[in-house]
Structure formats: C-alpha cells, structure tokens
Amino acid sequence: MIERMSNHAVNTDDQLVEQYLGLESMEVTETLLDVCGATVDARVLPLLTQRLQEEEAQVPRLHARGYVRLREKSEQMVAALTTLIAALEADGHEEER
C-alpha cells in the first residue's frame, strides 16, 4: 500500500514537472537539467528516433503550406536529431566492446 502511494506521488510529481517544463524557457530548462545532473544516453534512442520520424514527416507539410520559418526550424530539428542519434549509437557501440 505504501509503495503504491509512493509510486502515485512520483507519477504526480513527474506530471507537475512536465507541465512546468513545458511552460518554462529553454535556458531555465537547461539550467535545471545541469543542476540535476541529467544525462542523455542510448536509453533515449527510441524516443529520439520517433521524434526524428515525426519531424521528417512534418517538413514536406510545412513546405507545402508555405510555412518557411516553421519548416526551417523543423529542418534544424532533423539535423540536430540525426547528429545526436548517430553520436549516441556510436557511444553505445563503444560501450559494448
């Protein structure tokens, strides 16, 4: 019973943090992550791959609608995700050795 209550509190906390970070500026979010010691590693690859596919699908739609700035931002996201995924995959392969 105590464990279930504890898990519920963690889930509620996670939701509150997610809601807060969704409203916060990127600079503050980066500072919070630095303070908390957050790291990104190969465990996040499935999520990053999904986001990459979503952004890649978004680019032609934005282009067709004439949304130049949004398309450029989406293209930048694709480039950043591609580079990050490649780096994490390389790190993962090095750790396996």
Biopython code that builds the backbone (N, CA, C, O; Angstrom):
import numpy as np
from Bio.PDB.StructureBuilder import StructureBuilder

atoms = [
    (1, "MET", "N", (0.825, -1.189, 0.000)),
    (1, "MET", "CA", (0.000, 0.000, 0.000)),
    (1, "MET", "C", (0.872, 1.257, 0.000)),
    (1, "MET", "O", (0.617, 2.193, -0.758)),
    (2, "ILE", "N", (1.891, 1.275, 0.843)),
    (2, "ILE", "CA", (2.784, 2.431, 0.918)),
    (2, "ILE", "C", (3.529, 2.597, -0.405)),
    (2, "ILE", "O", (3.720, 3.714, -0.886)),
    (3, "GLU", "N", (3.951, 1.461, -0.991)),
    (3, "GLU", "CA", (4.664, 1.519, -2.261)),
    (3, "GLU", "C", (3.778, 2.105, -3.350)),
    (3, "GLU", "O", (4.239, 2.914, -4.155)),
    (4, "ARG", "N", (2.511, 1.704, -3.381)),
    (4, "ARG", "CA", (1.579, 2.216, -4.383)),
    (4, "ARG", "C", (1.379, 3.721, -4.190)),
    (4, "ARG", "O", (1.333, 4.469, -5.167)),
    (5, "MET", "N", (1.261, 4.159, -2.958)),
    (5, "MET", "CA", (1.117, 5.582, -2.682)),
    (5, "MET", "C", (2.373, 6.335, -3.108)),
    (5, "MET", "O", (2.283, 7.436, -3.652)),
    (6, "SER", "N", (3.530, 5.752, -2.866)),
    (6, "SER", "CA", (4.790, 6.365, -3.244)),
    (6, "SER", "C", (4.890, 6.479, -4.763)),
    (6, "SER", "O", (5.310, 7.514, -5.281)),
    (7, "ASN", "N", (4.504, 5.415, -5.484)),
    (7, "ASN", "CA", (4.524, 5.452, -6.943)),
    (7, "ASN", "C", (3.572, 6.509, -7.475)),
    (7, "ASN", "O", (3.885, 7.198, -8.446)),
    (8, "HIS", "N", (2.401, 6.640, -6.839)),
    (8, "HIS", "CA", (1.441, 7.663, -7.255)),
    (8, "HIS", "C", (2.029, 9.058, -7.067)),
    (8, "HIS", "O", (1.845, 9.932, -7.914)),
    (9, "ALA", "N", (2.733, 9.264, -5.963)),
    (9, "ALA", "CA", (3.349, 10.566, -5.703)),
    (9, "ALA", "C", (4.409, 10.873, -6.755)),
    (9, "ALA", "O", (4.516, 12.009, -7.215)),
    (10, "VAL", "N", (5.191, 9.868, -7.136)),
    (10, "VAL", "CA", (6.215, 10.065, -8.161)),
    (10, "VAL", "C", (5.560, 10.414, -9.489)),
    (10, "VAL", "O", (6.007, 11.334, -10.175)),
    (11, "ASN", "N", (4.494, 9.682, -9.867)),
    (11, "ASN", "CA", (3.802, 9.977, -11.116)),
    (11, "ASN", "C", (3.229, 11.384, -11.110)),
    (11, "ASN", "O", (3.311, 12.090, -12.115)),
    (12, "THR", "N", (2.653, 11.800, -9.993)),
    (12, "THR", "CA", (2.111, 13.146, -9.880)),
    (12, "THR", "C", (3.227, 14.174, -9.990)),
    (12, "THR", "O", (3.078, 15.184, -10.678)),
    (13, "ASP", "N", (4.337, 13.924, -9.320)),
    (13, "ASP", "CA", (5.483, 14.825, -9.397)),
    (13, "ASP", "C", (5.978, 14.925, -10.833)),
    (13, "ASP", "O", (6.260, 16.021, -11.318)),
    (14, "ASP", "N", (6.085, 13.786, -11.517)),
    (14, "ASP", "CA", (6.536, 13.777, -12.909)),
    (14, "ASP", "C", (5.613, 14.615, -13.788)),
    (14, "ASP", "O", (6.077, 15.366, -14.645)),
    (15, "GLN", "N", (4.321, 14.485, -13.574)),
    (15, "GLN", "CA", (3.358, 15.261, -14.363)),
    (15, "GLN", "C", (3.496, 16.753, -14.086)),
    (15, "GLN", "O", (3.425, 17.571, -15.004)),
    (16, "LEU", "N", (3.693, 17.103, -12.822)),
    (16, "LEU", "CA", (3.861, 18.507, -12.468)),
    (16, "LEU", "C", (5.132, 19.090, -13.073)),
    (16, "LEU", "O", (5.132, 20.214, -13.575)),
    (17, "VAL", "N", (6.210, 18.321, -13.023)),
    (17, "VAL", "CA", (7.473, 18.774, -13.609)),
    (17, "VAL", "C", (7.317, 18.925, -15.113)),
    (17, "VAL", "O", (7.767, 19.917, -15.688)),
    (18, "GLU", "N", (6.683, 17.951, -15.755)),
    (18, "GLU", "CA", (6.479, 18.013, -17.202)),
    (18, "GLU", "C", (5.658, 19.239, -17.585)),
    (18, "GLU", "O", (5.985, 19.933, -18.548)),
    (19, "GLN", "N", (4.600, 19.504, -16.838)),
    (19, "GLN", "CA", (3.765, 20.673, -17.104)),
    (19, "GLN", "C", (4.571, 21.959, -16.932)),
    (19, "GLN", "O", (4.478, 22.870, -17.755)),
    (20, "TYR", "N", (5.352, 22.029, -15.872)),
    (20, "TYR", "CA", (6.173, 23.208, -15.613)),
    (20, "TYR", "C", (7.197, 23.421, -16.723)),
    (20, "TYR", "O", (7.328, 24.527, -17.246)),
    (21, "LEU", "N", (7.919, 22.365, -17.082)),
    (21, "LEU", "CA", (8.957, 22.494, -18.102)),
    (21, "LEU", "C", (8.380, 22.860, -19.463)),
    (21, "LEU", "O", (9.030, 23.536, -20.261)),
    (22, "GLY", "N", (7.160, 22.411, -19.722)),
    (22, "GLY", "CA", (6.507, 22.772, -20.972)),
    (22, "GLY", "C", (6.235, 24.264, -21.083)),
    (22, "GLY", "O", (6.096, 24.790, -22.187)),
    (23, "LEU", "N", (6.159, 24.938, -19.965)),
    (23, "LEU", "CA", (5.890, 26.371, -19.948)),
    (23, "LEU", "C", (7.152, 27.208, -19.774)),
    (23, "LEU", "O", (7.150, 28.407, -20.052)),
    (24, "GLU", "N", (8.216, 26.583, -19.319)),
    (24, "GLU", "CA", (9.446, 27.292, -18.991)),
    (24, "GLU", "C", (10.267, 27.572, -20.250)),
    (24, "GLU", "O", (10.100, 26.906, -21.271)),
    (25, "SER", "N", (11.148, 28.557, -20.166)),
    (25, "SER", "CA", (12.054, 28.857, -21.270)),
    (25, "SER", "C", (13.140, 27.784, -21.366)),
    (25, "SER", "O", (13.416, 27.075, -20.398)),
    (26, "MET", "N", (13.743, 27.677, -22.534)),
    (26, "MET", "CA", (14.785, 26.675, -22.750)),
    (26, "MET", "C", (16.003, 26.936, -21.856)),
    (26, "MET", "O", (16.624, 25.992, -21.368)),
    (27, "GLU", "N", (16.338, 28.186, -21.645)),
    (27, "GLU", "CA", (17.511, 28.499, -20.824)),
    (27, "GLU", "C", (17.334, 28.000, -19.394)),
    (27, "GLU", "O", (18.258, 27.436, -18.807)),
    (28, "VAL", "N", (16.158, 28.209, -18.846)),
    (28, "VAL", "CA", (15.892, 27.755, -17.479)),
    (28, "VAL", "C", (15.860, 26.233, -17.438)),
    (28, "VAL", "O", (16.374, 25.626, -16.499)),
    (29, "THR", "N", (15.267, 25.622, -18.437)),
    (29, "THR", "CA", (15.213, 24.156, -18.501)),
    (29, "THR", "C", (16.624, 23.582, -18.538)),
    (29, "THR", "O", (16.917, 22.610, -17.841)),
    (30, "GLU", "N", (17.500, 24.175, -19.348)),
    (30, "GLU", "CA", (18.883, 23.704, -19.427)),
    (30, "GLU", "C", (19.584, 23.845, -18.075)),
    (30, "GLU", "O", (20.329, 22.955, -17.665)),
    (31, "THR", "N", (19.349, 24.945, -17.394)),
    (31, "THR", "CA", (19.948, 25.157, -16.071)),
    (31, "THR", "C", (19.462, 24.104, -15.089)),
    (31, "THR", "O", (20.254, 23.532, -14.339)),
    (32, "LEU", "N", (18.159, 23.848, -15.095)),
    (32, "LEU", "CA", (17.605, 22.825, -14.205)),
    (32, "LEU", "C", (18.219, 21.454, -14.489)),
    (32, "LEU", "O", (18.542, 20.712, -13.561)),
    (33, "LEU", "N", (18.378, 21.124, -15.750)),
    (33, "LEU", "CA", (18.969, 19.841, -16.102)),
    (33, "LEU", "C", (20.433, 19.765, -15.671)),
    (33, "LEU", "O", (20.894, 18.723, -15.205)),
    (34, "ASP", "N", (21.161, 20.872, -15.829)),
    (34, "ASP", "CA", (22.554, 20.900, -15.376)),
    (34, "ASP", "C", (22.645, 20.690, -13.874)),
    (34, "ASP", "O", (23.492, 19.930, -13.404)),
    (35, "VAL", "N", (21.794, 21.348, -13.126)),
    (35, "VAL", "CA", (21.805, 21.249, -11.667)),
    (35, "VAL", "C", (21.453, 19.836, -11.213)),
    (35, "VAL", "O", (22.041, 19.314, -10.265)),
    (36, "CYS", "N", (20.499, 19.228, -11.890)),
    (36, "CYS", "CA", (20.037, 17.885, -11.501)),
    (36, "CYS", "C", (20.938, 16.775, -12.021)),
    (36, "CYS", "O", (20.750, 15.608, -11.675)),
    (37, "GLY", "N", (21.906, 17.125, -12.841)),
    (37, "GLY", "CA", (22.822, 16.114, -13.348)),
    (37, "GLY", "C", (22.208, 15.193, -14.383)),
    (37, "GLY", "O", (22.620, 14.039, -14.496)),
    (38, "ALA", "N", (21.243, 15.667, -15.135)),
    (38, "ALA", "CA", (20.593, 14.843, -16.148)),
    (38, "ALA", "C", (21.573, 14.517, -17.267)),
    (38, "ALA", "O", (22.394, 15.346, -17.660)),
    (39, "THR", "N", (21.471, 13.305, -17.765)),
    (39, "THR", "CA", (22.303, 12.885, -18.877)),
    (39, "THR", "C", (21.426, 12.258, -19.949)),
    (39, "THR", "O", (20.332, 11.766, -19.670)),
    (40, "VAL", "N", (21.917, 12.283, -21.163)),
    (40, "VAL", "CA", (21.243, 11.639, -22.279)),
    (40, "VAL", "C", (22.160, 10.525, -22.748)),
    (40, "VAL", "O", (23.336, 10.752, -23.036)),
    (41, "ASP", "N", (21.614, 9.321, -22.823)),
    (41, "ASP", "CA", (22.413, 8.196, -23.306)),
    (41, "ASP", "C", (21.565, 7.329, -24.223)),
    (41, "ASP", "O", (20.466, 7.723, -24.615)),
    (42, "ALA", "N", (22.064, 6.167, -24.561)),
    (42, "ALA", "CA", (21.429, 5.295, -25.543)),
    (42, "ALA", "C", (20.021, 4.871, -25.145)),
    (42, "ALA", "O", (19.252, 4.445, -26.006)),
    (43, "ARG", "N", (19.665, 4.974, -23.882)),
    (43, "ARG", "CA", (18.313, 4.596, -23.454)),
    (43, "ARG", "C", (17.241, 5.460, -24.108)),
    (43, "ARG", "O", (16.087, 5.042, -24.205)),
    (44, "VAL", "N", (17.600, 6.640, -24.550)),
    (44, "VAL", "CA", (16.636, 7.569, -25.131)),
    (44, "VAL", "C", (16.520, 7.411, -26.654)),
    (44, "VAL", "O", (15.722, 8.103, -27.284)),
    (45, "LEU", "N", (17.303, 6.513, -27.243)),
    (45, "LEU", "CA", (17.301, 6.354, -28.696)),
    (45, "LEU", "C", (15.913, 6.086, -29.285)),
    (45, "LEU", "O", (15.579, 6.694, -30.302)),
    (46, "PRO", "N", (15.095, 5.220, -28.710)),
    (46, "PRO", "CA", (13.767, 5.013, -29.305)),
    (46, "PRO", "C", (12.929, 6.297, -29.362)),
    (46, "PRO", "O", (12.248, 6.554, -30.355)),
    (47, "LEU", "N", (12.982, 7.084, -28.315)),
    (47, "LEU", "CA", (12.236, 8.338, -28.295)),
    (47, "LEU", "C", (12.793, 9.318, -29.330)),
    (47, "LEU", "O", (12.033, 9.961, -30.054)),
    (48, "LEU", "N", (14.111, 9.428, -29.396)),
    (48, "LEU", "CA", (14.719, 10.339, -30.365)),
    (48, "LEU", "C", (14.430, 9.901, -31.794)),
    (48, "LEU", "O", (14.189, 10.738, -32.663)),
    (49, "THR", "N", (14.453, 8.615, -32.038)),
    (49, "THR", "CA", (14.151, 8.102, -33.371)),
    (49, "THR", "C", (12.707, 8.416, -33.757)),
    (49, "THR", "O", (12.425, 8.782, -34.898)),
    (50, "GLN", "N", (11.809, 8.271, -32.806)),
    (50, "GLN", "CA", (10.399, 8.604, -33.054)),
    (50, "GLN", "C", (10.249, 10.094, -33.375)),
    (50, "GLN", "O", (9.547, 10.465, -34.316)),
    (51, "ARG", "N", (10.912, 10.940, -32.588)),
    (51, "ARG", "CA", (10.843, 12.386, -32.837)),
    (51, "ARG", "C", (11.435, 12.743, -34.191)),
    (51, "ARG", "O", (10.923, 13.626, -34.879)),
    (52, "LEU", "N", (12.517, 12.060, -34.584)),
    (52, "LEU", "CA", (13.121, 12.300, -35.883)),
    (52, "LEU", "C", (12.134, 11.978, -36.995)),
    (52, "LEU", "O", (11.982, 12.757, -37.936)),
    (53, "GLN", "N", (11.473, 10.852, -36.894)),
    (53, "GLN", "CA", (10.485, 10.467, -37.910)),
    (53, "GLN", "C", (9.345, 11.480, -37.971)),
    (53, "GLN", "O", (8.882, 11.823, -39.059)),
    (54, "GLU", "N", (8.894, 11.955, -36.829)),
    (54, "GLU", "CA", (7.820, 12.951, -36.788)),
    (54, "GLU", "C", (8.247, 14.251, -37.465)),
    (54, "GLU", "O", (7.494, 14.835, -38.244)),
    (55, "GLU", "N", (9.455, 14.691, -37.162)),
    (55, "GLU", "CA", (9.947, 15.943, -37.750)),
    (55, "GLU", "C", (10.183, 15.794, -39.249)),
    (55, "GLU", "O", (9.875, 16.701, -40.022)),
    (56, "GLU", "N", (10.728, 14.653, -39.660)),
    (56, "GLU", "CA", (10.951, 14.425, -41.091)),
    (56, "GLU", "C", (9.634, 14.444, -41.859)),
    (56, "GLU", "O", (9.577, 14.949, -42.980)),
    (57, "ALA", "N", (8.587, 13.902, -41.270)),
    (57, "ALA", "CA", (7.270, 13.901, -41.906)),
    (57, "ALA", "C", (6.675, 15.308, -41.933)),
    (57, "ALA", "O", (5.887, 15.630, -42.822)),
    (58, "GLN", "N", (7.040, 16.131, -40.984)),
    (58, "GLN", "CA", (6.499, 17.482, -40.869)),
    (58, "GLN", "C", (7.058, 18.422, -41.933)),
    (58, "GLN", "O", (6.346, 19.314, -42.394)),
    (59, "VAL", "N", (8.305, 18.244, -42.329)),
    (59, "VAL", "CA", (8.974, 19.165, -43.245)),
    (59, "VAL", "C", (8.199, 19.348, -44.555)),
    (59, "VAL", "O", (7.926, 20.488, -44.930)),
    (60, "PRO", "N", (7.831, 18.271, -45.267)),
    (60, "PRO", "CA", (7.112, 18.485, -46.532)),
    (60, "PRO", "C", (5.745, 19.165, -46.346)),
    (60, "PRO", "O", (5.319, 19.947, -47.197)),
    (61, "ARG", "N", (5.069, 18.869, -45.244)),
    (61, "ARG", "CA", (3.772, 19.501, -44.982)),
    (61, "ARG", "C", (3.934, 21.003, -44.760)),
    (61, "ARG", "O", (3.147, 21.804, -45.265)),
    (62, "LEU", "N", (4.950, 21.370, -44.008)),
    (62, "LEU", "CA", (5.192, 22.788, -43.760)),
    (62, "LEU", "C", (5.596, 23.498, -45.047)),
    (62, "LEU", "O", (5.178, 24.628, -45.297)),
    (63, "HIS", "N", (6.405, 22.835, -45.857)),
    (63, "HIS", "CA", (6.830, 23.391, -47.138)),
    (63, "HIS", "C", (5.621, 23.606, -48.054)),
    (63, "HIS", "O", (5.498, 24.655, -48.686)),
    (64, "ALA", "N", (4.734, 22.613, -48.124)),
    (64, "ALA", "CA", (3.552, 22.699, -48.984)),
    (64, "ALA", "C", (2.632, 23.842, -48.570)),
    (64, "ALA", "O", (1.963, 24.441, -49.412)),
    (65, "ARG", "N", (2.597, 24.141, -47.287)),
    (65, "ARG", "CA", (1.722, 25.208, -46.784)),
    (65, "ARG", "C", (2.397, 26.578, -46.807)),
    (65, "ARG", "O", (1.767, 27.594, -46.513)),
    (66, "GLY", "N", (3.683, 26.596, -47.158)),
    (66, "GLY", "CA", (4.396, 27.863, -47.239)),
    (66, "GLY", "C", (4.880, 28.409, -45.916)),
    (66, "GLY", "O", (5.191, 29.596, -45.815)),
    (67, "TYR", "N", (4.950, 27.572, -44.903)),
    (67, "TYR", "CA", (5.429, 27.995, -43.584)),
    (67, "TYR", "C", (6.956, 27.912, -43.546)),
    (67, "TYR", "O", (7.526, 26.928, -43.073)),
    (68, "VAL", "N", (7.599, 28.950, -44.048)),
    (68, "VAL", "CA", (9.048, 28.932, -44.233)),
    (68, "VAL", "C", (9.793, 28.806, -42.908)),
    (68, "VAL", "O", (10.649, 27.933, -42.766)),
    (69, "ARG", "N", (9.486, 29.651, -41.948)),
    (69, "ARG", "CA", (10.219, 29.620, -40.669)),
    (69, "ARG", "C", (9.995, 28.317, -39.907)),
    (69, "ARG", "O", (10.936, 27.752, -39.348)),
    (70, "LEU", "N", (8.763, 27.843, -39.885)),
    (70, "LEU", "CA", (8.490, 26.574, -39.203)),
    (70, "LEU", "C", (9.192, 25.415, -39.902)),
    (70, "LEU", "O", (9.688, 24.499, -39.246)),
    (71, "ARG", "N", (9.235, 25.454, -41.238)),
    (71, "ARG", "CA", (9.934, 24.411, -41.982)),
    (71, "ARG", "C", (11.426, 24.442, -41.670)),
    (71, "ARG", "O", (12.045, 23.396, -41.470)),
    (72, "GLU", "N", (12.002, 25.639, -41.629)),
    (72, "GLU", "CA", (13.425, 25.765, -41.313)),
    (72, "GLU", "C", (13.719, 25.239, -39.916)),
    (72, "GLU", "O", (14.718, 24.551, -39.707)),
    (73, "LYS", "N", (12.857, 25.560, -38.960)),
    (73, "LYS", "CA", (13.043, 25.060, -37.597)),
    (73, "LYS", "C", (12.947, 23.539, -37.570)),
    (73, "LYS", "O", (13.721, 22.877, -36.878)),
    (74, "SER", "N", (12.008, 22.991, -38.314)),
    (74, "SER", "CA", (11.845, 21.544, -38.374)),
    (74, "SER", "C", (13.068, 20.894, -39.020)),
    (74, "SER", "O", (13.521, 19.838, -38.577)),
    (75, "GLU", "N", (13.596, 21.521, -40.062)),
    (75, "GLU", "CA", (14.806, 21.005, -40.709)),
    (75, "GLU", "C", (15.999, 21.046, -39.753)),
    (75, "GLU", "O", (16.825, 20.133, -39.746)),
    (76, "GLN", "N", (16.085, 22.101, -38.953)),
    (76, "GLN", "CA", (17.149, 22.184, -37.956)),
    (76, "GLN", "C", (16.998, 21.073, -36.919)),
    (76, "GLN", "O", (17.988, 20.487, -36.480)),
    (77, "MET", "N", (15.761, 20.789, -36.534)),
    (77, "MET", "CA", (15.499, 19.718, -35.578)),
    (77, "MET", "C", (15.923, 18.378, -36.170)),
    (77, "MET", "O", (16.524, 17.558, -35.476)),
    (78, "VAL", "N", (15.618, 18.148, -37.442)),
    (78, "VAL", "CA", (16.007, 16.901, -38.110)),
    (78, "VAL", "C", (17.529, 16.764, -38.099)),
    (78, "VAL", "O", (18.060, 15.699, -37.784)),
    (79, "ALA", "N", (18.222, 17.840, -38.442)),
    (79, "ALA", "CA", (19.689, 17.803, -38.464)),
    (79, "ALA", "C", (20.251, 17.529, -37.068)),
    (79, "ALA", "O", (21.167, 16.721, -36.915)),
    (80, "ALA", "N", (19.705, 18.200, -36.053)),
    (80, "ALA", "CA", (20.189, 18.011, -34.682)),
    (80, "ALA", "C", (19.905, 16.600, -34.187)),
    (80, "ALA", "O", (20.762, 15.973, -33.563)),
    (81, "LEU", "N", (18.709, 16.102, -34.461)),
    (81, "LEU", "CA", (18.357, 14.744, -34.030)),
    (81, "LEU", "C", (19.211, 13.698, -34.730)),
    (81, "LEU", "O", (19.657, 12.734, -34.108)),
    (82, "THR", "N", (19.438, 13.890, -36.020)),
    (82, "THR", "CA", (20.258, 12.936, -36.779)),
    (82, "THR", "C", (21.658, 12.857, -36.193)),
    (82, "THR", "O", (22.198, 11.767, -36.007)),
    (83, "THR", "N", (22.245, 14.007, -35.905)),
    (83, "THR", "CA", (23.588, 14.048, -35.328)),
    (83, "THR", "C", (23.617, 13.426, -33.936)),
    (83, "THR", "O", (24.512, 12.642, -33.619)),
    (84, "LEU", "N", (22.637, 13.776, -33.110)),
    (84, "LEU", "CA", (22.577, 13.243, -31.749)),
    (84, "LEU", "C", (22.385, 11.730, -31.748)),
    (84, "LEU", "O", (23.048, 11.023, -30.990)),
    (85, "ILE", "N", (21.493, 11.232, -32.582)),
    (85, "ILE", "CA", (21.249, 9.788, -32.665)),
    (85, "ILE", "C", (22.514, 9.066, -33.101)),
    (85, "ILE", "O", (22.869, 8.035, -32.529)),
    (86, "ALA", "N", (23.195, 9.598, -34.106)),
    (86, "ALA", "CA", (24.433, 8.974, -34.578)),
    (86, "ALA", "C", (25.487, 8.931, -33.468)),
    (86, "ALA", "O", (26.179, 7.926, -33.304)),
    (87, "ALA", "N", (25.605, 10.012, -32.716)),
    (87, "ALA", "CA", (26.587, 10.060, -31.630)),
    (87, "ALA", "C", (26.233, 9.067, -30.525)),
    (87, "ALA", "O", (27.111, 8.377, -30.008)),
    (88, "LEU", "N", (24.969, 8.993, -30.166)),
    (88, "LEU", "CA", (24.553, 8.061, -29.115)),
    (88, "LEU", "C", (24.717, 6.616, -29.566)),
    (88, "LEU", "O", (25.102, 5.757, -28.773)),
    (89, "GLU", "N", (24.430, 6.345, -30.819)),
    (89, "GLU", "CA", (24.622, 4.984, -31.336)),
    (89, "GLU", "C", (26.097, 4.614, -31.331)),
    (89, "GLU", "O", (26.455, 3.484, -30.997)),
    (90, "ALA", "N", (26.954, 5.561, -31.701)),
    (90, "ALA", "CA", (28.403, 5.310, -31.683)),
    (90, "ALA", "C", (28.880, 5.059, -30.260)),
    (90, "ALA", "O", (29.686, 4.158, -30.025)),
    (91, "ASP", "N", (28.389, 5.850, -29.309)),
    (91, "ASP", "CA", (28.760, 5.653, -27.907)),
    (91, "ASP", "C", (28.290, 4.287, -27.412)),
    (91, "ASP", "O", (29.002, 3.607, -26.673)),
    (92, "GLY", "N", (27.100, 3.896, -27.820)),
    (92, "GLY", "CA", (26.548, 2.599, -27.421)),
    (92, "GLY", "C", (27.382, 1.442, -27.945)),
    (92, "GLY", "O", (27.581, 0.445, -27.251)),
    (93, "HIS", "N", (27.869, 1.578, -29.173)),
    (93, "HIS", "CA", (28.694, 0.521, -29.744)),
    (93, "HIS", "C", (30.055, 0.445, -29.065)),
    (93, "HIS", "O", (30.613, -0.641, -28.910)),
    (94, "GLU", "N", (30.595, 1.601, -28.657)),
    (94, "GLU", "CA", (31.876, 1.626, -27.948)),
    (94, "GLU", "C", (31.750, 0.969, -26.571)),
    (94, "GLU", "O", (32.665, 0.279, -26.122)),
    (95, "GLU", "N", (30.620, 1.186, -25.909)),
    (95, "GLU", "CA", (30.416, 0.609, -24.586)),
    (95, "GLU", "C", (30.276, -0.916, -24.656)),
    (95, "GLU", "O", (30.633, -1.619, -23.710)),
    (96, "GLU", "N", (29.757, -1.420, -25.775)),
    (96, "GLU", "CA", (29.581, -2.862, -25.946)),
    (96, "GLU", "C", (30.913, -3.584, -26.057)),
    (96, "GLU", "O", (31.012, -4.766, -25.728)),
    (97, "ARG", "N", (31.933, -2.880, -26.518)),
    (97, "ARG", "CA", (33.249, -3.506, -26.735)),
    (97, "ARG", "C", (33.933, -3.788, -25.468)),
    (97, "ARG", "O", (35.047, -4.313, -25.472)),
]
sb = StructureBuilder()
sb.init_structure("model")
sb.init_model(0)
sb.init_chain("A")
sb.init_seg("    ")
for serial, (resi, resn, name, xyz) in enumerate(atoms, 1):
    if name == "N":
        sb.init_residue(resn, " ", resi, " ")
    sb.init_atom(name, np.array(xyz, "f"), 0.0, 1.0, " ", f" {name:<3s}", serial, name[0])
structure = sb.get_structure()
